[in-house]
Structure formats: C-alpha cells, structure tokens
Amino acid sequence: MNLFVSIMGWTGMSLLLLSFAFQQRIRSAAYFVINAIGALLIAAYCIYSKAWPPAVLNMVWLLVAIHSLLIRKRSLSHSSSATVEGHSLKASVQDRHALTHNDRVEV
C-alpha cells in the first residue's frame, strides 16, 4: 500500500508540474484537467499521510481547476456576432479573449 501511495504522490506532483508547463504556452482544457487530476492525487496522498495543510491546499486547487473548466466550457458555448463592412463575423469568447491579450494584432 505504501508503494501505491508514494506512486500516487509522485504522479500527482508530476502532473501539476506538467500542467504549469502547459499554462506557460496556452491555457487549454488539458491544463485544467491535468491540474485537477494532479491536485486530486496529491490531496489523496496528503490525506493518507495525515499532512493536512497541503491536503487542504490541493483540495482548494482541485476546486479552482474544476471551476475554471466549467467557466471555460460555458464561455466556449457562447458566441457573439459582429458586422464588418457588411460581413457577419462570429467569434467565440475565447477568440475575443486571445485577441485582447495579444501584444499586437496585424491587419
């Protein structure tokens, strides 16, 4: 059992580090999913080890990842329309977010 718990802790830690690497490139759904799984595994490891402060921290981190996934899902399902020179353009919330956060947009 101790080997399983150790593997669970190391896997969770590795997944959290991997999710941070994804976060540096793009905040995709994979970032939030890997982050949630990693936080869950580390929380379980900490609960088993009776390490309560990091267990609580990772449970909160798990909730943040789940909340972010739900917000992302909701924002991707909504779209908006704009008209430019008589043409209707549809852009998702994610597309608008990406455009507003780029340094420059070449036209």
ABEGO torsion letter per residue (X at the ends): XAAAAAAAAAAAAAAAAAAAAAAAABBBAAAAAAAAAAAAAAAAAAAAAGBAAAAAAAAAAAAAAAAAAAAAAAAAABBBBBBBGGBBBBBBAAAAAAAAABABBBX
